[in-house]
Amino acid sequence: MWLIVGLGNPGPKYDRTPHNLGFEVVDELVRRHGLSWQDARRFQSVMAAGAFKGEKLYFQKPLTYMNVSGNAIQPVAAYYKIEPENILVVCDDVNLPHGRIRLRMNGSHGGHNGLRDLISRLGTPNFARLRIGCQPNHPVGDLAGYVLAPMRGERRETAVFSVGAAADCIESVLADGPEKAMSVWNAWSADPPK
């Protein structure tokens, strides 16, 4: 059983921003598998349930805002008795080049407040995280403003390719296991057509 969580902020003003790339990936997976989001107010989330190759899957988008994502994720994991090792969190990463994705089965929060909060709530860093690169290509004085501003033009196009690759990577984790998925997808780089 897997809990696949996309991190982001609720509301249309955050659509197409780097900070909502996690939401976009789980939206893509839910769409691919013919599922639909259901209101899960008791978990401060929207959720979808399905299966892939016999594995029960839960998809979650916390509606708590990024910095307190753990308030929504930990209760879902507890309710469905999902161990941290079977949680996969998708989020943006300003330290990873734009157009790259990186899968790890555990690790630090790397300065990401959503991951920091989840580690605190779960009491362990031992959950999978798939980071989607959104590193600025120029010096940025206000990183918070940068990740909350909509992407446009080529950066948006590259982000769309990255979201699709991230969804493929998660399906690879489910089908072939994390080691194979990491060997393929951690070397991937977006190359949108010109």
MARPAMI-836432 format. One record per atom (N, C-alpha, C, O): residue in one letter; y, x, z. Coordinates in steps of 0.02 Angstrom, whole numbers, plus 32768, in hexadecimal, padded with zeros to 4 digits. Layout:
<atoms>
AYXZ/...
</atoms>
This chain:
<atoms>
M7FC5802A8000/M800080008000/M803E802C8000/M8042805C8026/W806D801C7FD5/W80AB80437FD0/W80E880167FDB/W80E97FDC7FC6/L811A80327FFB/L815C80147FFF/L818B80417FD6/L8195807B7FE7/I81A680257FA1/I81D3804B7F75/I8219802F7F7E/I82267FF47F70/V824680597F96/V828880437FAA/V82BD80657F7E/V82BC80A17F75/G82EA803C7F64/G832480577F41/G836080537F6F/G836E801E7F8B/L8383808A7F78/L83BF808A7FA2/L83FC807B7F78/L8400808F7F3E/G842B80587F96/G846980477F75/G8494801C7FA2/G848580147FDE/N84C980027F87/N84F67FD67FAB/N84F77F927F89/N84F77F8F7F4B/P84F77F5B7FAF/P84F77F197F91/P853B7F067F75/P856F7F1D7F8C/G853A7EDB7F42/G85787EC17F27/G85887EDF7EE3/G857A7F197ED7/P85A77EB67EB7/P85B47ECD7E72/P85E47F077E6D/P85E37F2B7E3B/K860F7F127E9F/K863E7F4A7E99/K861C7F8E7E9A/K863A7FC07E87/Y85DD7F907EB0/Y85B77FCF7EB2/Y85887FD77E76/Y8567800B7E71/D85857FA67E4A/D855A7FAB7E0F/D856F7FE87DE5/D85AA7FF77DDE/R853C80097DC8/R854780427D9A/R8566807F7DBB/R857F80AB7D99/T856580817DFE/T857E80BC7E21/T854480EC7E30/T850B80D67E33/P8552812D7E39/P851D815B7E4B/P84F681457E8A/P84B9814D7E8E/H851A812B7EBB/H84FA81197EFA/H84C880E07EF2/H849E80D67F1E/N84CB80BB7EBB/N849C80837EB1/N846480927E80/N844380647E68/L845980D17E71/L842380E37E43/L83DF80CE7E60/L83B280BC7E3A/G83D780D27EA1/G839880BC7EBF/G838B80727EB2/G8352805F7EA2/F83BE80487EB9/F83B780017EA9/F83A17FF87E60/F83767FCF7E52/E83C0801F7E34/E83B080177DEC/E836780277DDD/E834880067DB4/V834C80597DFF/V8306806D7DF2/V82D780357E09/V82A980237DE4/V82E0801B7E44/V82B27FE67E5A/V82BD7FA67E32/V828E7F807E27/D82FB7F997E1C/D83067F607DEE/D82DC7F697DAF/D82BE7F397D97/E82DB7FA67D94/E82B57FB37D57/E826A7FA97D63/E82487F8D7D38/L82507FC17D9B/L82097FB87DAA/L81F77F6F7DB3/L81C37F587D9A/V82217F4A7DD6/V82147F027DE0/V82147EDE7D9D/V81EB7EB37D90/R82437EF17D71/R82467ED37D2E/R82077EE37D06/R81E97EB77CE8/R81F47F247D06/R81B97F397CDF/R817A7F147CF3/R81507F047CC9/H81737F057D32/H81357EE87D4B/H81397E9C7D52/H810E7E7D7D71/G816D7E7F7D35/G81727E367D32/G817A7E157D76/G81657DDC7D80/L81997E397DA5/L81A27E1E7DE8/L81E97E037DEE/L82117E097DC0/S81F87DE57E28/S823C7DCE7E33/S82507DDB7E7B/S82267DDA7EA9/W82907DE77E84/W82AA7DF47EC7/W82AD7DB37EEF/W82BF7D7E7ED5/Q829A7DB87F2F/Q829D7D7F7F5D/Q82CA7D927F97/Q82CB7DCB7FAE/D82EE7D607FAF/D83187D6B7FEA/D82EB7D7A8026/D82BC7D548034/A82F97DAF804A/A82D37DC18086/A83067DCD80BE/A830F7E0580D5/R83287D9880D1/R83607D9D8100/R834C7DBD8142/R83737DE28160/R830F7DAE8159/R82FB7DCA819A/R82F67E168197/R82F97E3881CB/F82F07E31815A/F82EE7E7A8151/F83307E948134/F83337ECF8120/Q83637E6B8131/Q83A47E7F8114/Q839A7E9F80D0/Q83B67ED480C2/S83737E7E80A5/S835E7E9B8066/S834F7E658033/S834D7E2A8043/V83467E7B7FF5/V83207E547FC4/V82E07E7C7FB8/V82E07EB97FB9/M82A97E577FAB/M82687E777FA4/M82417E587F6B/M824D7E1E7F58/A82127E7E7F51/A81E37E667F1F/A819F7E837F31/A819B7EBA7F4C/A816A7E5E7F21/A81267E767F30/A80FC7E717EF1/A81047E447EC8/G80D07EA17EE9/G80A37EA27EB0/G806B7ED37EBB/G805D7EE67EF4/A804A7EE67E85/A80127F167E8A/A80137F417E4B/A802B7F2D7E16/F7FF87F7E7E52/F7FF27FAC7E1B/F7FB17FD17E22/F7FA77FF67E53/K7F837FC87DF2/K7F417FE87DF5/K7F207FDD7E39/K7F03800A7E56/G7F247FA07E51/G7F037F8D7E90/G7F297F9E7ECF/G7F147F8D7F06/E7F627FC07EC8/E7F8B7FD27F02/E7FBF7F9C7F0F/E7FE47F887EE2/K7FC17F837F4D/K7FF57F527F60/K80387F767F63/K803D7FAD7F7F/L806B7F587F46/L80AD7F767F44/L80E07F467F60/L80DF7F0A7F53/Y810E7F617F88/Y81497F3C7F9C/Y81867F637F84/Y818A7FA07F8D/F81B47F407F65/F81F37F5D7F4F/F822A7F427F7B/F82297F067F8D/Q825A7F6D7F8D/Q828F7F587FBB/Q82D27F747FA6/Q82D77FAE7F92/K83057F497FA9/K834A7F5F7FA4/K836D7F4A7FE4/K837C7F0F7FED/P837B7F798011/P839F7F68804F/P83E57F50803F/P84077F6B8013/L83FC7F1D8062/L843F7F038059/L846C7F158094/L849E7EF280A1/T845B7F4A80B6/T847E7F5F80F3/T84B77F9080E6/T84DB7FA28114/Y84BF7FA680A9/Y84E87FDE8095/Y84C3801F80A2/Y849B802480D0/M84D2804F8078/M84AD808D8075/M84A280B080B8/M846B80C480C9/N84D880B880DE/N84D580E48119/N84AB80C98152/N849D80EE8181/V8497808A814F/V846A806E8183/V842D804F8162/V8413801B8179/S8414806E812D/S83DA80548108/S839C804F8134/S83738022812B/G8396807C8163/G835B807C818F/G8355803B81B7/G831E802881CA/N838D801A81C4/N838B7FDA81E9/N83647FA581C4/N83497F7781E3/A83617FAB8181/A833B7F7B8159/A82F57F948149/A82C57F6D8148/I82EE7FD5813E/I82AD7FF08126/I827A7FF4815F/I82407FE18155/Q828E800D8199/Q825E801681D0/Q823D7FD581E4/Q82007FD481EF/P82617F9D81EA/P82407F5E81FD/P820D7F4681C8/P81DA7F2981DA/V821B7F528188/V81EB7F3F8154/V81AB7F69815B/V81747F4E8158/A81B47FAA8163/A81797FD7816C/A81507FC281A8/A81137FC181A5/A81717FB181DF/A814E7F9C821B/A81297F5A8210/A80EF7F538224/Y814B7F2A81F1/Y812D7EE781E7/Y80EF7EEB81BB/Y80BC7ECB81CA/Y80F27F118184/Y80BA7F168156/Y808A7F4F8167/Y805A7F5B8143/K80977F71819F/K806D7FA981B6/K80667FDE8180/K802F7FF58170/I809E7FF18164/I80A080268131/I80B480678152/I80E9806C8170/E80898099814D/E809780DA816A/E80CF80FD8144/E80D780F08108/P80F681288165/P812B814C8142/P811381708103/P8138817480D2/E80D6818A8104/E80BC81AE80CA/E80B48181808C/E80AB819A8055/N80B7813F8096/N80B18110805F/N80F380EC8051/N80F480B68033/I8129810C8065/I816C80F48054/I818A81258021/I81888161802B/L81A4810A7FEB/L81C581337FB8/L820C81187FB0/L821680DE7F9E/V823D81437FBE/V8283812F7FBD/V82A5814F7F81/V829D818B7F75/V82CA81277F5B/V82EE813F7F20/V8339813F7F30/V8354810D7F46/C835981797F24/C83A1817D7F34/C83C381AE7F05/C83A381D37EE0/D840581AE7F07/D842E81DD7EE1/D843182207F05/D842382237F41/D844382547EE1/D844B82967F00/D848282BD7EDC/D847B82D17EA3/V84BA82C77EFF/V84F382EB7EE1/V84E683367EDD/V850D835A7EBD/N84B0834F7EFC/N84A083967EF8/N846F83A67EC0/N846083E07EB3/L845783727E9F/L8427837B7E67/L844D836D7E26/L8471833C7E21/P844483997DF4/P8469838F7DB5/P845E83497D97/P8427832D7D9A/H8493832F7D7B/H849182EF7D59/H845D82F37D22/H845D83237CFB/G843082C17D1E/G83FD82C27CEB/G83BC82E17D01/G838F82EC7CD8/R83B582F07D41/R8377830B7D5D/R835D82DB7D93/R838582B77DB2/I831C82DB7D9E/I82FF82B67DD7/I82D282E67DFE/I82B983167DE2/R82C982D87E3D/R82A283057E67/R827A82DD7E99/R829682B97EC3/L823882E27E96/L820A82C07EC4/L81F282F07EF9/L81DC83287EE9/R81F682DC7F37/R81DB83027F6F/R81B782D17F9E/R81CB82987FA4/M818282E87FBD/M815B82BC7FE8/M817482BC8030/M815D82958059/N81A382E98040/N81C482EA8082/N81FF831A807C/N820C83358046/G8222832480B2/G8259835380B1/G8294833B80DA/G828F830A80FE/S82CB835F80D3/S8307834E80FA/S832F831780D7/S831D830180A0/H8364830280F8/H838F82CF80D9/H83BE82EE80A5/H83DA82CB807C/G83C7833080A7/G83F083528075/G8438833A8073/G8459833F803F/G8450832180AB/G8494830880AE/G849D82C08098/G84D482A68098/H846682A08085/H846A825A806D/H8466822B80AA/H8434822B80CE/N849A820480B4/N849E81DB80F1/N846981A480F4/N84538191812A/G8455818980BA/G8420815780BA/G83DE817580D1/G83BB815680FA/L83CD81B180B8/L839081D380CE/L839581E88117/L836581E3813D/R83D081FE812B/R83DB82138171/R83CC81D981A0/R83AA81E281D3/D83E5819E818F/D83DB816381B9/D8391814F81BB/D8376813D81EF/L837081528181/L8329813F817F/L82FE817081A8/L82D2815B81CC/I830C81B081A2/I82E781E281CB/I82EF81D28214/I82BF81D5823B/S832C81C18228/S833981B0826E/S831281728283/S82F5817282B9/R8311813F825A/R82F08100826C/R82A48107826B/R828280EA8296/L8289812D823B/L824081368238/L8227816A826B/L81ED8169827E/G82548197827F/G824081CC82AC/G821A8204828A/G81FA822D82AB/T821E82068246/T81FA823A8220/T821B824281DC/T8235821181C0/P821A827F81C0/P82318288817B/P81F782848149/P82018291810D/N81BC82718160/N818082738136/N81768233810D/N8145820F8115/F81A6822780E1/F81A081F280B0/F81B7820F806D/F81DE823F806C/A819F81F28036/A81B0820B7FF4/A81F881F77FE2/A821081C27FF5/R821982247FBE/R825B82137FA5/R8262822C7F5D/R824F82647F4D/L827D82007F34/L828A82117EEE/L82D682107EE7/L82F681DC7EEB/R82F1824C7EDB/R833A82537ED5/R834D82547E8C/R832C82727E62/I838482327E7D/I839E82307E39/I83E082567E38/I840F82447E5C/G83E3828A7E10/G841E82B57E0F/G845C82927DF5/G845A826E7DC3/C8493829C7E18/C84D382817E02/C850B82B37E13/C854482A07E21/Q84F982F47E12/Q852983287E22/Q856583257DF3/Q855D831F7DB7/P85A183287E0F/P85DD83277DE3/P85DD83657DB6/P85C5839A7DCA/N85F9835D7D7A/N85FE83977D4D/N864383B87D51/N865683DF7D25/H866883A87D86/H86AA83C57D91/H86B783C17DDD/H869883997DFF/P86E483EA7DF7/P86F183E77E3F/P870B83A17E53/P873583837E32/V86F083887E8B/V870283467EA4/V8718834D7EED/V86F183647F16/G875583397EFB/G876E833E7F40/G875183087F6D/G874783137FA9/D874582CD7F51/D872E82937F78/D86E9827E7F5F/D86E382557F32/L86B4829C7F7D/L8670828C7F66/L865F82437F73/L863C82247F4A/A867682277FAB/A866881E17FBA/A868581B47F83/A866481867F6C/G86C281C37F6F/G86E0819D7F39/G86BB81A57EF8/G86B581757ED1/Y86A281E17EEB/Y867D81EF7EAE/Y863D81C67EAA/Y863081A77E76/V861581C47EDF/V85D581A07EDC/V85DE81557EDD/V85AF81307ECE/L861A813D7EEF/L862680F57EF0/L864F80DD7EB4/L866380A37EB2/A865C810A7E84/A868180F77E48/A865080EC7E0E/A862181127E07/P865B80B87DE6/P862D80AB7DAE/P862A80E67D7D/P865C81067D6F/M85ED80F37D64/M85E481277D30/M85F481097CEC/M85E680CE7CE0/R861081327CC0/R8622811A7C7E/R860D814D7C49/R85FE81867C58/G860B81367C0B/G85FF81637BD3/G85BD81877BD7/G858A816A7BE8/E85BF81C87BC6/E858281F07BC3/E856081F57C07/E852281F87C0B/R858781F77C3D/R856881FB7C80/R854081BC7C8E/R850A81C07CAC/R855981837C7A/R853481457C84/R84F681447C59/R84C0812F7C6F/E84FC815C7C1B/E84C2815E7BED/E848B818A7C0A/E845081787C09/T849E81C47C24/T846D81F17C42/T844E81D17C80/T841281D97C8B/A847681AE7CA7/A845C818C7CE3/A842781587CCF/A83F481527CF2/V843281347C99/V840181027C82/V83BF81247C71/V838A810B7C82/F83C2815D7C4F/F838581837C3F/F836281997C80/F832581967C86/S838A81B07CB0/S836E81C77CF0/S834C818F7D16/S831781997D35/V836981537D14/V834C81197D36/V830781097D17/V82D780FC7D3B/G830381097CD5/G82C380FD7CB4/G829081317CC6/G825681217CD2/A82A481717CC6/A827681A77CD8/A825F81A17D20/A822581AC7D30/A828D818E7D4D/A827B81857D93/A8247814D7D9C/A821981547DC3/A824F81177D76/A821E80E17D79/A81DA80F97D5E/A81A680E97D7A/D81DC81207D28/D819E813E7D0D/D817D816B7D41/D8140816A7D4A/C81A581937D63/C818C81C17D97/C8169819A7DCE/C813381AF7DE5/I818681647DE4/I8167813C7E1A/I8125811F7E02/I80F4811F7E27/E812381077DC4/E80E380EE7DAA/E80AF81267DA6/E8074811A7DAF/S80C681637D97/S8099819C7D96/S807E81AB7DDC/S804381BC7DE3/V80A881A67E0F/V809181AF7E54/V8059817D7E63/V802681907E80/L8064813F7E50/L8033810B7E5F/L7FF281147E37/L7FBC81077E51/A7FF9812A7DF8/A7FBE812F7DCC/A7F9881707DD5/A7F5A81707DD5/D7FBC81A77DDE/D7F9D81EA7DDB/D7FA582137E1B/D7F8782487E21/G7FCD81FA7E4A/G7FD9821F7E88/G801882487E85/G803182587E4F/P803382597EBF/P8074827A7EC2/P807482C17EA5/P80A682D57E87/E803F82E77EAD/E803F832C7E95/E8048832F7E49/E807183567E30/K802383057E26/K802983047DDC/K806F82EB7DC9/K808E83067D9B/A808682B77DEB/A80C9829C7DDC/A80FE82D27DE5/A812B82D97DBB/M80FA82F87E1C/M812C832D7E27/M812883637DF1/M815C837C7DDB/S80EC83747DDC/S80E583AA7DAA/S810583967D67/S811E83C07D43/V810383567D57/V8120833E7D19/V816B832F7D20/V819483497CFA/W817C83077D51/W81BF82EA7D53/W81F483177D73/W822F83107D65/N81DF83457D9F/N821283727DBC/N822D83A47D89/N826083C57D95/A820B83AA7D4F/A822383D67D1A/A824983AF7CE4/A826383CD7CB6/W824B836D7CEB/W826B83427CB8/W82B683497CBA/W82D483547CEF/S82D583427C80/S831E83407C7B/S8333830E7C46/S8316830C7C10/A836482E67C56/A837B82B37C26/A839A82D57BE9/A83BF83067BF0/D838B82BB7BB0/D83A982D57B72/D83B882997B45/D8395828E7B13/P83EC82737B56/P83F982377B2F/P840B82477AE7/P842A827B7ADA/P83F9821B7AB8/P840982297A72/P845582297A67/P847A82057A89/K846B82527A3A/K84B482577A2B/K84C7822479F6/K8501822079E3/
</atoms>
